[in-house]
Amino acid sequence: MRKLASIQKILDIEPIEGADRIELAHVLGWQCVVNKDQFKPMDIGVYFEIDSFLPIRPEFEFMRASSYRMTALMGEGFRLRTMRFRGQISQGLLLPLSQFPEIPADAEVGTDVTELLGVKKWEIEERVTTGGTIIGDLPHDIPHTDETRVQEEPSLIQAFAGLGYYISTKMDGSSHSIGIDEDGFHVTGHNYEYKDDGSSDFYELVKARGYQEKMEEFVREQGLKTLTIQGELCAPGIQQNRLRLTKPEWYVFTVRENGRRVGLDRMLQICDALGMEHVPIEEVGTDLPAKYPTVEALLARADGDYPNGGKKEGIVVRPTEPVFCPLISAYLSMKIVSNKYLLKNEG
């Protein structure tokens, strides 16, 4: 589970030119604006990541004018998003540990306090174009598709040392998956499995392209027990259609055979065999940290535009062959979301 709120050490404090009341604090690989003289380097504080939804409590009331939200799905609270102050990007919220008496005074750096403080991940209500009739949670071989942002674990960059890597375009849409296991054929969104009742646009796309039949034949030919394919659905009506598509498209970014993620070449082979589009592959290389040694270098690499659309959401970096990473207790992978995209599109 993602640490939306955690105890962290302030690595550095920088002045902001022309600002008398605020300065810039660096936490993990993030930077956020704080009150001047509130912290000094190596202090400990409570760090709340962007995409957090904070509960109503006095400590957060100063954000009411800019961040208060109330929805049927989330209730009321304060949404953290990327903002800009005096020309500086601020990503998250950093507050003194003393403001939260429920946190033990001896809490160690890295301690997850998400549940303790009632913090939730910001979500929006399902849209008809991306949803459907929910019939259950995700099947066992279809994992959640959240990637770790490089700012959350900057040391992930060094985890790529000496490895072959590839960079793919992060498509701006809605995560959907299809899979075959011992229980049959499954179609899912990001969090739930959907029923074939005509209410899921993605299910209709799957049927129109014959993906189920193609996958069933492939499973028989390959002697597989399970096959899972995950991708991003992009279409008019989804995420403001920043790719400027005129019809739906599904871009594959992960393939799993018998419960294991396959490498780049195998993924491309399977997409070709099944007639599926995959995410654009922007770059293939070796030893990522030699070329992109810092978070800033990767953020610069993530900037760009979609061929027919607006600002590109960013990039995803993975080894060409899957490698388990103890840092994130998962296959090594990270996303880099463009700051220019965040500033232009998050609202």
N, C-alpha and C positions, 0 to 999 in steps of 0.2 A: 504494500500500500504506500502511496506517495506521501512523503512528509510535507504536508502543507504548512504546518507550524512546528518549529523545532528550536532547540537551544543551539545558538551558534556564536562563534567568535568573530569579532570585527577585525578583519585583516588589515584594513587601512582606512584612513580618513583623509579626504581631499577637500580643499576649499573650492567654492564655486565663484567664479569671477563675477563681481558686481553684486554678490548676495551677502547680506549682513546677518541674516537669521538662519540660514540653512547651509548645509555642507553635504558632501557625498561620502557614504559609507560603503565599503566593499565587504560582502559576505559570500562565502563559497565563490562562485563565479559570477554572482550578481552584483549590481550596484543599485543603491536606493538613497533617496534624499532623506536626511534626518535634520532635526533641530540642531543648531550650532551649539557646540560644547555639551551635547547630550551624551556623547560617547567619545572614547579615545581608543586608539589601536590596542587590540588584545582584550578589550572589554568583552563581557558576555551579555547577550541580549536574546530576545525572542524574535525570530525571523518568520514572517508570514509570506509565502510565495505568491506570485501572481496566479490568478485563477482560483484563489481561495475565496470562500464566502464566509465572512465573519459574523458571529451572532450579535444581537443588540446588547451592548453593555457600555458603560460610561467611557471605557478606555478607547472606544472606537468612534465616539460621537463626533469628533472633529472631522470625520470623513463624510458626514451626512450629506452635505451639499453636493459632493462630487461622486459618491460611491453608493448611496442608499439604493437598494433595489427591493421590490416585492413581487413575487410571482407565485402562481398556484403550485408550481413544482418545488420551489426552494423556500417559500415563506418569505420573511423579511430579514434583511441583514445588509452587510456592506461587501460589495464585490471589489476585489483587488485586480487591477489591470495595469498595463504599462502606461505611464504618464510622463509628462515632460515638465520640468520646473527650471526656469532660468536657462533654458537651452540644454539641460542635462536630463537624460533618460533615467527614470526611477522605476525599478522593477521589484515590487514587493513592499513590505512594511517591516520596519525594525523598531522595537520598543524595549524599554528597560525591563529586566527580569522582575524588578521590584513592583511593577504594576500588576503582577499576577500572583497573588499570595497562594493560590492553589498549587503552584509549581514548587516542588521541594527546593530549598536553598542550595542543596548539594547536587542538583541535577547536572549531569555531565554534558559536555558539548556533543551535539548530535542527537540528544534525547528527543523523541517524537512526542509532541504535546498536542497533536491535532485533535484527538478525541477529548482529551482533558479540557481543552478550551472551547469545545463545541464548534470547531471549524469544519466546513464541508467544501467539497470541490464544486465550483460553479457549474451549473448545467442549465440548459434551456429546455423548454418543452419540446417533445417530439413534433416534428412537422409531418404533414401527411405525405410529403414526397420522400421522406426518409424512414418513415415508420411502418406500422402495420399492426395487426392484432398480435399482442404478446402472448406466447404460450409457455414461456419458461425462461430460465436463466441460460447463459451460454453453455453449450455442450462441453464435455470435458476436454476435447481436443481443439477447441476454439478459444484461445486466450484473448484477454483484453489487448488492445493494440497501442496503448500509450507508450511512447518512446520517452526515454530520459533526456531532458534538455541538458546541453553541455554545461550551462551555468549551474545546474544542480550538482554536477559531479565533474568539475574541470579536469580531475585526474584521469577521466576517461580518455582524454587525448593521448596520454602516454601509454594507455592500454593498447593502442593501435601500433606501437613501435614494432617495426620489423614485420608487420603483417601486410598482406595484400588487402586493399580496401576499395570500396566503390562509393560514389556519391550519387544519390538519386534526388530528383525533384520532389519536394513535399507538395503533393497536390491538395488543393483547398476544397475539400468536400466533406463527405460523411463516411465513416468507416463501416464497411459491410463485409461479411464473410460467408463462404459456403463450405460445406464439409460433408464427408461420408464416413460413417463409423458403423459399429455393430447395430446401432439403433436406426440406421437409415440415412436419409438425406436431410441436411439442415441448412436453413437460411437465417442469418442473423444480422442485427445492427451492431452498434458498439457494445451494448449491454445485455440484449435479450434476443431470444429466438422468436421468429415470426411465423405465423400461420399462413398457409396458401389459401386465402379467401378473397383475393382480388383487391385488398386494401393496401398492399405493399408494392410500391413502384419498383423496388429492387427485385422483389420476387417475380414481378411481371417481366423485368429485363432478363432475369435468369431463365425463365421459361421461353421467352422469345428467341434467345440465342442457343437454346438446347444444352445449357451447361450441365444439367443433371445427367442427361444421357451420355454426354461426352466424358464426364468424370466417372460414371459407373463403368463405362467401357475401358477407360484408362486403368481403373483400379483392378479390373479383372485381368487385363493384359499384363500388368506389372506385378500382380500377386500381392497387392497392398491390403492391409487391414484398415488403415485410415488414410484419408487424404483431406487436407484442409487448405483452402486458398483464401487469402485475405487481401483486401484492396480498398481503394477510396472511390466512392461513387460521387461523380461530379456531374451536375446537370443544371439546366435552368430551374430556379427555385431553391437551390441549395447553396448556402453561404454566399448569397448575392451573385452566384455564378461568375466568379472572378476570372474563370478561364474562357468566358464568352462562348460557351458551347451552345449549339442549337438543338442538341439531343443528348440524352444520358450516355455517359461512358464510365466504365469501371476499370480502374488502373490497379493491377495486382502489384503488391509490394512484399508479400510473404507467402511461401509455400511450405507446407509441412507434410512429409511422408512418414507414415507409421510413428507419428508423435515427435518427429525431429525436423527442425528447420533445415531446408536445403540451401546450398550455396548459390551464388549468382548464376553461374553457367547452367546449373540444373533448373533453376527457376525460369530462366529464359527458354530452355528446352521445353519445359512443361507448358508454359504459356503458348509457345508456338504449336505444340501438339494439340492443345485444346482450343486454339483460336481465340486467345484472350490477350487484351492489351495490358502492357505492364507500365509501371512508372518510368518516366524518362531517366536513362542512365547518363549522368552528366560527365562523370570522370571515373577512371579506374587507375589505381596507382599502387605504390608500395611505400610503407613507412610514413603514415599520415603526419606524425608530429614533426618530421623533418621539413615538411612543406607548410603545415599549418600548426605552429607550435603553441598558439595561444587562443583563448576564447575570442579575442578581438579579431584575429586572423580568420577564424571560421565565420564570425558574424559578417565580416566583409565578403567572404566567399558566398554567403547565403543570399546576399542581395541580388535583385534582378527582377525581370518581368516574365510573365507567361507569354508564350508566342502570340496569342491573340487577345490577351487580357491585361489586367492590372498588375500590381505588385505581387511578385512571387512570395508565397508563404515562407519558404525557406528550403532547407535541404535535410536529408537523412544520410548518415554515414554508417556503413557496416563493413565488416571484414568480407572478403570475397568467399571465404569459407567460414561457417559459423564457429564462434569461439565463446565458451561460457566465461562470464565475467563475474568474479566474486564481489566486486564493488556494488553491483546492482542486482546480484543473485539472479541473473538472467543472461540470455545471449547478448554479447557485446553489440551495442547499437546506440546511437544518439541522434537527437534531432537538433537542428540549429534554426530557430525561427528568426526571420529577418526583423530587425528593429524598425526598419522603415515600413514594413508590412504592418507591424503591431501599431505603430503610431497612426497609420493611415486608416486602418480598418477596425481596430477594437473600439467599441463604444459602450 
